[in-house]
Amino acid sequence: IGKFAPRFSGYSQQDSQEFLGFLLDGLHEDLNRVKKKPYVVVPDEDGDRPDDIIASEAWERHLQRNQSIIVDQCQAQLKSTLVCPKCSFVSIIFDPFMYLSVTFPSKYIYKKVASKSTTTTKNGTYIPTSTYTQMRSDITVPLEACLESFSEAETLGENDMWYCPKCKEHVQAQKKMDLWS
């Protein structure tokens, strides 16, 4: 493998997701049945048409350039929705993906723990003087919780502003990603 991807040679630690992505991309390229890839134009959608039609057209555009058993078995679509806070313009794009990076929701990762220092009340009970946050090691995180966290709407930050084609301005849009089937 080190011959084809020097980043995997030697004894340094490698990320398994990075290796799997490299392997699946390589298999897809070698097994791709599309030999002459056409140029494909991706239109912006404004939310006026049904999602299933937009998604189907996006998948057909993807298949014009990508047809392999890897696409058949390992790829799906993400629906990306952006909403302009100024004019309410909605942009919907469907993108193919092969793998997702999801995070653990923080409510599963951290727990409040009472400090070891205590104080005594008038009736003789010991109560902690403070609490702190500690990483949890005693819980299983359901995959559904990770996917729900991935799909939560968020407002883009000042460094990630989106250009609204209707307002002609960069705005802190509301962004939502959904798995599409």
Secondary structure, 3 states (H helix, E strand, C coil): CCCCCHHHCCCCCCCHHHHHHHHHHHHHHHHCCCCCCCCCCCCCECCCCCHHHHHHHHHHHHHCCCCCHHHHHHCEEEEEEEECCCCCCEEEEEEEECCCCCCCCHHHHEEEEECCCEEECCCCCEEECCEEEEECCCCCCCHHHHHHHHCCCEECCHHHCEEECCCCEEECCEEEEEEEC
